[in-house]
Amino acid sequence: MHLNPYGEYAVLLAASLANAWPADRAGIEARTREFGMTMAFPTASDDHKAVRQVIDDWLRVVDAADPDRRAVLLNAEMAAAAAYPRLTDHDDEGWHLHYRDDPQSLPSVLRAVISVGTSLHLVTRGMHRLGRCASEPCTAVVVDITRNGRQRYCSVRCANRAAVRRHRERTLAS
């Protein structure tokens, strides 16, 4: 039995959608598959727009100024997706918990999965482990899954860019 199917993959999925928004609904569904979701979603004409709203709401959590504000926003997201937890065994995944009603639309499922997954990520790893890349002008979302909890950059490229910038600033100051 999976104890936490909503953990790390859900917050990484949200960051992936935020950092590289798919052109259409098929792209969103393909991305959910890349991050381990196996269920089929009923199709609605406004899915692409509605999932964009889910991600925009999640970005408010990413950009929250402090842990208290982040908690308020996440609690509101989870309340919007509220359902009692239920045991399920679908798609040969083994028994695990769903924190949503079945069946639901793609946007509703993603709101539940992303809000619960982000909450679990932050309470188990630290409320500070979600933010934006520290390398200006990059604004990509960074989900800190490192052991030491100090990930500040979205990629090696951005980390290198920031290191070069700091080196040049030190050289000019000397």
N, C-alpha and C positions, 0 to 999 in steps of 0.2 A: 504494500500500500504506500502511495506517495503521501508524505506528510505535508509537503508544501509545493503543490504544482503551480502556485502563483508567484513564486519567488523571483529570482534573478532574471529569468527569461522575460518576464512581463515588463519590467522596467527597462530592460535592454531593447525590447520590441518597441516600446514607446519612444525611446531615444532614436532608434533607427527610423521610425516614421517621422519624427520631428526633424531629424537631420537630413533626410532624403525623402521628401514627400512623393509617394507614387502618383503617376499620372492618372490612374483610374482605379476603380474598385477591384479589378483583377490583380492589380499590383499590390493593393493592400492585403488581399487574401493570400497572395503568394508570399508576402512578407510574414504573415502569421504562420505560414507553414515553415518558413526558414527558422522561425524561433520556437518551433515545437508544437504549435497548435494543430490538432488533427480533425477537429469537428467541421462539419459542413454548415454553412450559414445560409439562411433563406435570403434571397436577393430582393432589394428594394431600390427604387430609382434614385433615392437621395442618400444612399450609403456613403458615397465618396465625400459628399459635403458634411454629412453627420459625423463621420469618423474624423474629419478635419476639425470639427468642433470639439470632439473628445480630446484630440491632441492639443488644441489651443487651450482648453481648460487645464490640461495636465501641465502645459508650459507655465501657467500661473503658479503651479506648485513648484516647478523648477526655479522660477524667478522670485519666489517668496523671500523676503528679507530676513526672516528669522524662523526658528523652529516652531514657535507658537502660531505664527501665521500659516506656515506650511501644514501644521496639524489641522487648523481650522479648514483650510481648503481641501485637504484629503478627506476629512470627516464629511464634508459636504458632498464630495464626489462619491464616497462610499454610500452615503444616504440616498443619493440619486439612483444608485444601482442596487439598492438594498434587496436582499432576499435571505432567507435562512440558509445556512450551509446544508448541503446535501451530498450524500455518498453517490458516486456514479462509476460505472465501468463501461466505457465506450471506446471504440476503435482500438481494442487490444492494448490499452494503456495500463490496465490494472486499476484496482479500486483507488479512488482519490476523491477529494472534496471539490465541489463547485460552490462558489459564493454568488450564485445567480440562479434565476429561474430558467427552466428549459421549455420549449426552445425560445431563443431570443434572436434579435437582429444582430448583425455584425457590429454596429455602433454600441449597442447595449452590452454585448459580451465584452467588447474591448474596454468600455468604461469600467465594468466590474473587475476584469482581470488586471488592467493597468492600475486602478486605484488601490486594490488590495495588494498587488505585487509591489507597488511603490511603497505603500505603508509598511509591508513586511521588510522590504529592503532597508528603509530608514530606521525602523525600530530595532532591527537586529544588527545593523552595521553602523548606524549613527545618523542623526538627522542632517548632518552636514555633507553626506556623501552623494549629493546630487546638485548639479549646477551647470554653469556655462564654462566653456573653454577659457583659460586664462591668457591665451595668446591673442592679443588684438591684431586684426579686426575680427577674428573668428568668433562666432556666436553659437557654435555647435553645443549640444547638450553633452555633458560628461556624467556618466554613471560610474561612480567610484566603486570598483569591485576588487581593488587591490588589498593585499594583506595588511599593509600599513596605514591605509586610509588617507593617502595623500595625493591621489591622482588629481591633477589640475588641468591637464590638457586632453583634448579629444583624440590626438594621434601623435605619433613620433614626429611627424612633420611639424606640427604646431609646437611641440616641446623644443625641437631643434631651432625653430624660428625664434622662439623666446630666448633661448640660450645665446644665440648669435646676437640678438638685440642687446641683451645684458652685457655681453662681451664688448660690443662696440661702444656702448655707453661708458663702460669702465675705461676703455682705451682712450676715448675722447677726454675723459675727466682727468687722465694722468698727465 
